[in-house]
Amino acid sequence: METSIYLAKLMGPIYLVVAIGILLNQDHFRAVTKEVAASPALFYLSGALALIIGGLIVILNNVWHGWPIVITLVGWVAVAKGVVRVALPAQAKTWVAKAVANPNMTLVAGVAALALGGFLTAMGYVFSS
């Protein structure tokens, strides 16, 4: 449980900052996403980083009960994202292009990151005492 609390304290505020950035700068977020998808090197690098970070989260916190399951799921989603971006870049770029083309997806991503960040921050700082 201690590792889960540390990860929640780290990941929660990061997700909150990212969420605020997405929600306040939706056009910028879409432009950055398009630019990353247009660059084979950046797209591969983002996949490799997702794979590494997701793998670390899963190794450190492969917990399948209680609230820490949220951290485990974030780790596995990152691993899956990394695998797809590295192994199937053409398909992944198609999915990213469809998501970026829909302005509602930016709002959904921002709200989801805000909810996840709020939950993890609360579990790490408020309810862990």
C-alpha positions, 0 to 999 in steps of 0.5 A: 500500500505504501508504494500505491500512496507514493505513486498516487502522490506523484501521479495525481498532481501531474494529471491535475496539471496536465488536465488544466493545461488541456482544458485551458489550451485545447487548440494547443493540445490538439496542435501538439498531438497532431505534430507528434503524430506527424513525426515518426521519431516523436511518435516512436519515442512517445510509445517507448516512453509510455511502454517504459513508464507503464512497465515501471508502474506495473512492476511497482504496483501490480495490485488488483484490489482496493483503490490502488487498482486504478494505478495498476490500470493506468500502468497497463493502459500505458503499456498497451499504448506503448506497444501499439505506438511502437509495434503498429504505428500506422494504425495508432496514427489513424486512431490519433487522427480520428481523436484529434479531428473530434474537438469533443475528445479534447474535452473528454481527455481533459475531464478524464485527466482531471477526475483521475488526477483529483482521485489520485491526489486525494488518495495520496494526500488526503486519505492516506493519513 
